[in-house]
Amino acid sequence: MRIGIIGAGALGGTFAALLARAGHDVEVTARGSGLTAILADGIRLTGGFGTAHARVDAGEVLGTRPDLVLVCTKAQDAEAAISANAAVIDGAPVVVVQNGLDGVAIAERLLPRSSCMGVLSIIAANYTEPGVVRVTTRATSYLGRGDGPPDAECARIAGILSDAVPVVAIGGFRGAQWSKLVVNMLNAVPAIVGRSVQEVVDDRRLRRVVTASMRETVRVGIARGVRFGAVQGLGDRRLRLFARLPLAIGQVLPWLMRVRMGDVPNLGSTQQSTRRGQPTEIDFLNGAVVREASVAGMDAPVNRALTALVHEVEQHGVMPVNRVLELAPR
């Protein structure tokens, strides 16, 4: 197939390299130094999925109509990126590979002739050098849409992508997005203090804050009527139990996530953005929890404070640990 990938960063670069290695005709979009590097020497992938060196077509927008589109930009860039490519991609199946809760809805609004679906990826990958991606944790990705069972098209697209990287079609996709949002609570604190995810979770004081943000996220989801989907061992029953636990016991949840990561330092996507001097997607992660809490008539003080601190880091750089420790519930 001819597959267009909008956004060739950590995840986009991973999918592009693996799909090209599987024999697909891949074209990517990128900007600045990333585009320059890809045009000069392709995309180099190492780590959990092995080694791949993919020389792919690249430009600021897609130049040829694809058979399938993956949108792999940061959440805050999705609307502009989809709009810039709409003339070429509208009508083709579109898969939004993105954090947050809004990506598929944005694609559906901007691409009325396309069949749109989403992918939740648990793959951890570092993209700290233009055109070079290192997968630190390999994992299955989850594809779907809406609240019902996976439909035939979702199953077909999952099968195509699985030529290159494990992807399964799932039901209850909206609930699974919330489960992934809980996982994404691992992002903010590492970005604020400038440490890897593993180092943050290994520090019991910082782990307490991470746990508090996760528990707050689950409680907001419950208030919004969410039935959490099964993602990386998480599901509705387990997360509802977690929401009732005291923090001291609940800390086992981020600890188990840390164990699955292994020991190759995982910076998290938010910290990678700050290190590159780019805006983060924090407003679509912790910030999404704050907005959903407001709709439910609740407050989300831990996630509100973490969102504000990440925005400070975007402007001024990493902060002392005590700025985070102040957020731990007493």
Salt bridges, closest charged atoms under 4 A:
ASP25 OD2 - ARG2 NH1 2.64
GLU27 OE1 - ARG2 NH2 3.13
ASP41 OD2 - ARG44 NE 2.74
ASP41 OD1 - HIS53 NE2 3.48
ASP41 OD1 - ARG55 NH2 3.02
ASP57 OD2 - ARG2 NH2 3.45
ASP77 OD2 - ARG31 NH2 3.88
GLU79 OE2 - ARG109 NH2 3.31
ASP90 OD2 - ARG113 NE 3.66
ASP147 OD2 - ARG174 NH1 2.91
ASP151 OD2 - ARG145 NE 2.88
GLU153 OE1 - ARG145 NH2 3.14
GLU153 OE2 - ARG156 NH2 3.83
ASP163 OD2 - HIS24 NE2 3.49
ASP202 OD1 - ARG258 NE 2.82
ASP203 OD2 - ARG195 NH1 3.37
ASP203 OD2 - ARG205 NH2 3.01
ASP236 OD2 - ARG227 NH1 3.55
ASP236 OD2 - ARG240 NE 2.83
ASP263 OD1 - ARG258 NH2 3.48
ASP283 OD1 - HIS311 NE2 2.79
GLU292 OE1 - ARG224 NE 2.64
ASP299 OD2 - ARG304 NH2 2.73
GLU312 OE2 - ARG323 NH2 3.16
GLU314 OE1 - HIS311 ND1 2.77
